[in-house]
Amino acid sequence: MLYRKIERVIEVHLTSDSKKILLIDGARQVGKTYIIRHVGKKLFENFIEINMVEDSLGARLFANTNSIEDFYLQVSMLAGDRMKKKENTLIFIDEIQAYPHLLTLLKFLSQDNRFTYIASGSLLGVTLSQTTSIPMGSIRKVRMFPLDFEEFLYANGMNELVITSMQKKFERLEALDEAMHNKMMDMFRKFLLVGGLPDAVNSYLEEKNIQSVRKIQKEIHDYYATDASKYDKENKLKIRRVYDLIPSNMENKKKRVVAQKIENKKGKTFNDYCDEFEYLISAGIALNVQAISNPVFPLIESTGKNLLKLYLNDVGILTGILYGNNIRAVLDDERSINLGSVYETVVASELIAHGHKLFYYDNRNKGEVDYLIDDYDSLSAVPIEVKSGKDYTVHSALNTFVSNEDYHIKKAFVVSNERTVTQNGKITYIPIYYIMFFNAESGGEKLTF
């Protein structure tokens, strides 16, 4: 099976003394059900799984379940012989968003403490925003993403010793040798093609057939695009339009969402589509990067409301849309092909999967910097510039940015295809694959360099 870092998070929580119910959030098809099922069956003698979407389409046993007594009664109809003790019984409530009232019920199930519980959902951000009684003190919500690059390396046979060795070199700002660099760039380019959706990764590992991978990616992309109609019938066409525009926005110089292009109506502004943006972001199928004009730590305090970039949640979906079955566009590093939007997408997905909130610098007079992240050690922003071509040392906006004394920038990074690690003042040049080591640990939000 595929190695997923979240497996350890689930194990630790389920074997702890916490009375909070773990709630795994994330887009569809990222592997939530599979990994919970795997851990649950490994740790608990009695594993009870209830899919609420299936129930809503069938018997609707839980449609009007508003008390813990009713909940236990309905569960007993399905698995009464497995309802034993808390320490050996796990009840997995899958696709809980199908019945929003069950989110409120989690509080009372937690207080009752009769069994161990875990839940998952695909649109929890959307559902929770529409739920009047959110049991925040009784749940721990963790978002799951597609495989990141490190997990992709494990899937392709790379072991922990090699990855740990690379991380140490990164921390010492040392380059890999030529042979290892070439291997990593080969794997990175394959990751750009395959992405991190588990079905696509498994298909690639089994068949090495790009057409099979692309078919899976297209099906999931189409599924994401049509899923909105189930949950927001009033705005489904606008949501679909915003989502469909993401790849073309990425090919523009500014890469920002242009409100007037969504419905081709003059006078439309960002505020006219706030609900649509929020749906795509909460559903996990789009990654949002907010504009910052005054990069003061913490960045969230300076975020702009009207300038937004949206990226697809999986780089494989993007390369499928842009290049179809032609793998040479990515693998051969063709000079005629600009992979800027592809590289930016994979960096966005890596940073957000590692716990970072995403921002970018926007200044009409001084230009843009691709990403800004918080550094909790130096209490300052860290700019990251993404380069896919040979001119990786050309970045006037970044130069101006780091030289501005008002911003108190301590360090900056440029990621590119270049093997060597070099420093020029505050700017450090590193190979693109080192982005997998930019971790923001959830406890103290420590940025690891």
Disulfide bonds with the S-S distance in Angstrom:
none
